[in-house]
Amino acid sequence: MKVKMILPALTEAKSPFWRPIKYSLFPPLGLATLASYLDPDDDISICDEHVENIRMNDRPDLVVIQAYVTSAYRAYKIADFYRRQGSYVCLGGLHVTSMPEEAAKHADTVFLGPGEDTWPEFLKDYGTGHPRKIYTSTKRSLHRLPFPRRDLLRRRLYLVPNSIVVSRGCPYQCDFCYQTSFFRNGRSFYTLAVDRALSEIDSLPGKHLYFLDDNFFGDPAFTLRLLDGLHGMGRLWQAAGTVASCLSPGLIEKAARCGLRSLFIGFETLDTDNLRTQHKFHNIDRDYRLAVRRLHDAGVMVNASFVFGLDGDGPDVFDRTVEWAVEQGIETATFHILTPYPDTPLFGFLQREKRLTSLDWDRYDTRHAVFSPAKMSAVQLEAGYRRAYREFYSWANIFRTTVQQKTLPYILRHFAFKAAWKKFEPFWDLVVRLKSVSAFTPMVETVLSGSTGSDFDEKRPSVVETVPQEE
């Protein structure tokens, strides 16, 4: 059987916000995982439109497309083409789960929620000639998850080819988060077995890893056992966590000793009322400054996430947020315009309030205001968002945060991450066009290894030596 798996581009290259390097970070691990359930004799290809053009001059037996909100229209166009060619087309992903009736018009089968339970069931039905129109995930478990088919991924096209996922979902349910829809039917957070996670880590070449989990610290018991296994493995890694995990006694320090070098944190807003209205209760009454200080003291860089346009935000929110982030010496920041993803509580609220101004999914990219803000105009919101990026990554503020670092290695690392990410766009564009992104992966490892606290030079034991085997 000939199978073609496609990740459509999140946005068209003609957009003024297109950043080739941003979309050349991670390979499509989800599709590679689904590929592992197929027969070894199947002819399988994985195409990531972010890093290569899709050649649509073939006629696969089965086409599998993963769709997000801003790639939905592109996904539908590709799906319609292959259905006309006679291929059997499957659609899944976040947007498909949120808008199943819309997606079903463009596919033979749609998948709602994660696919670990539904995809094998579909393959069995497809093999007998009786696939269903809709498969809905309800049985959530990763304990029999096979390794992703990384041999199908073009590693050289990615800056961070060693991405990995050891859990699904998040234990929290914030109103604006897409996950509230994706994990609605069944468990909303679950993990791999620790020995299975460490086995996959052990199989990856090089030193650098990037955990793509929504919340690496979502299950503290699992995380602690995983860190025990990571100790001495010689890894340098990045992940995402919460303010609460940063304040947990000893947790960040232990993670740093095991190779953690950068943590993405959803601060979202400095306003407590905003947190409360979006049900982000786990951030309320948390000391943001202390969380940043704990990370920096442990030698861990901060990638802070902020959302603009919440109902408590006025026109002053942009300057206040940027100034706070600069004062803390934060390395990198991602700013977003509040986006009411379809089928989330936020979307329902704004719809009832008649404040939605667009249902054009291409604009649901956290860069456009698709609703009427409460305390400013949509024009002010978009302009303030763009100004926040300009100010935070201005040379003046880059130097201002760099001089706050305590040692020369920290100074160099901070400057390299903060300046290179936003100030060298023409260089990165050229690297992407030359398909030479992976040539800079060793540079990332070198910069990350410039901090203290790592045991990456110790002898690297096997997984069996480091972690008791689970039943």
N, C-alpha and C positions, 0 to 999 in steps of 0.2 A: 504494500500500500504506500502511495506517495502522500506525505503529509507536509503541509506548509504552515508554519506558525509565524504570526505577524504581530509586531508591536508598532502601530501607526504613530507618527510624530504627534507630540502633544500640541504643537502649534506650527503653522506654516512658516517656512524660512523667510517669507517676505515681511513678516512682522518686525517692527522696529525693536521689539524686545527679545528677538531671537539671539540666544547666546550659545553658539555651537559647543563650547567647552562644558557648559552646564548639562547638556544633553548627551555628553560623551563620557559621563562619569561611570555609570553602572550598566552592566549587561542585563538583558531581560531574564532575570532568574526565575520568575514565575513560569514563563513558558518552558524554560529548560527543565523545570521540575515536572511539568505535565508531560514533557517528552519522555521522561524516564519511565512512564507507565506504558509506553508503546512497545510494540514488538521490536526486538533488536534487528530484525531483518527489514523493518520498514525503512523507506527512503524519507528521511526527515530533514527539513531545513528550518532554521530560525532566522527571520529577517527583522532587524531593528531599524525602522525608517529614520531614527535620529542620527544614525551613523552611516547609512548606506541607502541607495535608491532601491525601491522594490521593483524587480523585474516581473512584469505581469504578462509574460508571453508563454506561460505554462498552463497546465490543466491538472492540478493535484486532485487526488481523490477526496482528501479532507483538508479544509482550511480552518485554522483556529486563530481568532483575532481577539486580542485583549484591549479593551476600550476604557479610557478615562473620559472625564467630562469634556475636556478641550481637544480630545482626539476623536470624539464621537462621530462627527460628520465625516471625517476622513475614514474612520473605521467602516461606516455604513457604505461609503463609496466603494471601498475595496471589497466589502462583502457582496454588494450588489453585482459587481463585475464578475466575481468568481461564481456566483450562483448562475449568472447568465451563461457562463462557460460550462456549467454542469457539475461543478464541485459541490460537495456537501459542506456547508459553512456553519461554524460554531462561533458564537459571540459570548464573551464573559468579561468580568472585571467590575470595577466600582460603578461605572455609569450604567452598565447593563443591569446590575442589581438594583440601582435606584430607579431606572426607567425601563422595566422589562417589556411593557407593551410597545413602547417606541422601538426598542432594539429588536423585538421579535418580527417586525416587518422586514427586517434585513437579513434574517438568519433562518436556517433550518432548525437549529437548536440553540437555546440560550441557557446560560448557567448563572444562578443567583447565589452570591456568597462565594466563599473559598471553595476550591475544587478538589480537595484531597479525598472527599467521600463521593462526590458526584461524577468526577471525571472517570474513575475506573468503572463505575456503574454504566456510564454512557458507552464506554468502549465495549463493554460486554453486550449491551443492547445493539450497538451499531454492528457488531460482528454477526449478530443473529438476524440483522435486517429490520429491527424494530426499535429504533431510537425514538425517544420522546421529544416533544417540542420544548419542554421546560424541565430543568433539573434544579432543585432547591436544596442547598446544603443545610443539614441539621445535625449530623453526627460529626463532632469536632474532635479530631485527635491527630497528632503528628507522630505517634509512636511507631508506625510502620512506613514512614515517609522515606522513599528511596532518595539516593543522592541525585542532585540535578545533573542533567546531561551537559556538563560544561564543555565536553568535546565538540558540541554543536555551536558554541559561542566563539566569536572572533575576538579573542582577548586583546589583540594588538590595537583594537579600535577604542579601547577604554582606558581612562586614567586610573580607575579603581576596579580592576577585573575581579579582585578577591572580595566581592560582596557576599554576604551570607545572611540568612534569616534563621533564627533559632526559636522564634515564637510567632504567634499570630495575634493580631488585634491589640487591645489595650484594656486594662481593668476599669478605666474611667469612661464616662459617657458625656462628653461635652456637646452642647447643642449644635455647634458649628462644624463638628468633625464628621467627615465622610464615613468613618468607621461605624457610626451609629446605625447606618443603613446596611452596610456590608455584612456586619456580624449580628444582625437582628435575630435571626432564627437559629438558636443554639448558643453555645458558649461564645463569649466575646473575647476571651483571652486564654491561651493554652500554649504549651511549650513542647519542644522536643525532649526526649530523654537526654540526660546530660552526656552519657557516653556516646550517644549517636551524634550530638552536636560537636563534641570534641573530635570524633573520628573524621567528620567533614572538615573541620578546621585543620586537622593534621594532614589532610590530603592536599591542601592548597599550597602552591609554591610561594616563595618569597616570604617577607615579614609582615607586610601591611594587610590589614583586614578592615572591612567596613561592615558593621552590623546594621542592617537596614530595618531592624525591628522598630515598631512604633515606640516601644518602651522597653529598653534592654533590662531595666530593673523592675519590671512589672510583677515578677514573682521573686521576692527576695531570697527564698530558700533555694530556688533553682539558680539564681544568679550567683549566690555564694559558692555553690558546688561547681558551677562553671568556672568561676574565678580560681578556685582551687586547682582545677584541671589546667587552666591557662598558665598558671605560675610555672615559669621555667621553660615555656614553649617558644620563647624568642619572638613573640608577636608584638607589633605596634598596631593599635586599633582605634577606631572611632565608632561612636554609637549615639543613640538618643536616650535621654532620660528626663526626669522631672525635677522640679525644685526640691520636692520632698526627698528624693533619692540623694540629692547633693547634701542634704542636711542630716541624713541618717548617719549616726556615729560610726566612723571607721570604714564605711562602705566605699566612698570615693577614693580614699587613701589606698585601700586594698586593690581596687580596680587599677589605680595608677601604677602600683607595684607590679601588676600583671600586664602592663602595656597600654592602658588607656591614655590617649594623648589629646583627644578632642571630644567634646560632648555637645550635642544639639539639645537645647532646652527651650520648651515652649513657655516663655514668660508671658507672652501674648499682650498683656496690658499692665500698667502700673496702678490701675484704678480698681479697687476692691469691688465696687458696685458692678463694674463690667464683668468681673469674674463670676459674681453671684448670678447675674442675669443669664450668663451662658453656661451655668452649672459646672464651671471649672472650680469646684470646691476645694480640690486638693492643692490649689495655689493660694487660697485665702489664708491670711495671717502667717504667711511664710516670709522669712527674711531674705529677699532677693539678693541684697548686698552680701550677706553672709554666705549664701550659696556660691556666688561668684568667687568670693575670697577663698572658700574651701577648695574650689577647683584650682584656682591659680596657685595656692599654697602647695597643692599636690602635683603641680606641673602639668595641669590639664587645661587646654584651651577651651574657650567658650564660643559656641555658635548659637547666638540668641535669636529667637523668633518672636516677632511682634506683629499684632494685628491692629489695623486702623479702621475706624468707622463704626465701632461699637456705639451703642446708644448714649453712653456717657462721654463720648469723645467730642470735644470742641476743636476749633481751628488751632488751638495751642498744643494739641497732643503730639504733633510731629516733632517740634523743637524740644519739648520736654523729654520725650522718649529718647531722641538722639543724644541729648546732653547727658541723660542718666547713663546710657550705654557707654559713652565716651569716658565719663567719670569713673566707671568701673574698670576701664581698660579692656573691654571685651574685644576679642580678636575679630570675629566676623559676625555679621547680623543679617538676617533675612527679614524683610518687611513685606507685609501683605495687606491688601485691602480686604476687609471682611467679605467673604463670598458665601452666599447661601446655597450650598450644593443641594441638588434636588433630593428630596425624600429625607432630608435632615430636619430636626425640630426647628432650626433657624429658618429654613425655607418655608415650612408651614406657618411659622409666626409672621414672617414678612408678607406671605401671601394673604393671610387673613387680614393683616393691616393694610393691604392694597399698596404696599410700598415697593414691590418688585417692578423694575422698569425694563427688564430684558429677559427673554428666555432663549437668547442666542448663546448656545453652549460654548462657542469660541471665545466669548467674553468672560467666561467663568474661570479666569486664569489667575485670580488674586491681584491683577493689575488694573482692572476696570471696576468701576462702581456700577453694579447691576441692580441697585436698589436706591431708595431715597434715604440718606442718612438723617438722623434725628436733629443734630445740632450744627450741621454745615451742609453746603450743597455738594452734589456729586462732583462738580468741577473742582471745588476746594479739596475734596477728599483725594482725587486723583493727582492734583498738583502737589498736595502735601506729601503724599506717598513718594512721588518722584524726588521731591526735595529732600526727604529723609535719607534716601539712598545717596544722593549727591553729597549731603553734608557729612554723613557718617564716614563715607569713603573719600572725603576730601583729603588732599595731602596734609593740610593743617591738622586734621583730626587723626590721620594715620600717625604722624610724628608725635602728636600729643599722647596717644595711647602707647606708642612704642617706648617712649622714655619712661613710662611707668614700670616697665619690666625690671626685674631685680638683678639679672645676670646677663652676660653677653650672649650665651646660647638662647636664652628666652627672648632677648631683644631681636636677634636675627630671625628666630622662628616666627615671632609675632609679626615682624615687618614682612617676611616672606609670604605668609598666609594672607595678611590683610591687603598688601599691595598687589600681589600677583593675581588675586582672585578678581579684582575689579579694574585694575589700572593697565593691564597688559592685554586687552581684548584683541587688538590686531595680531599680536603674537600668537595667542591661542587659536584665533581663526585660521591662521596659516598652518599651525600644527594639525588642526582637525582636517583641513583640506588635503594635507599631505599624508593623512592617515598614519600619523606618527605619535599619537597621543601616549601610547604605552611606553614610549621611550623615556617619558618623564616620570613614570612610576617610581624608579629608584630615587629620583630627586625628592619625591614626596616622603619616601622612607627616611632619607637622610635628614631632611628638615625635622620630621617627627622625632627622630632618635636623638636630637640635640638636647632633650630635656633629661632631667634626673629621675631616679626612682625606678627605672626599668631593670628587669633581670634578663633582658633579651640576649645577653652574651653568655648566659649559663648554658650548661649542657641541656639539650632538648630531649626529654624523655618521651617514651611512647605513651599513647593514650592509656594503654593497659596499666602502665606503671603509675599513672597519676590519679586515676579515678577507679574506685571499685565498680565492677560491672553490675548493672541493675538486673533485677529479675525480669 
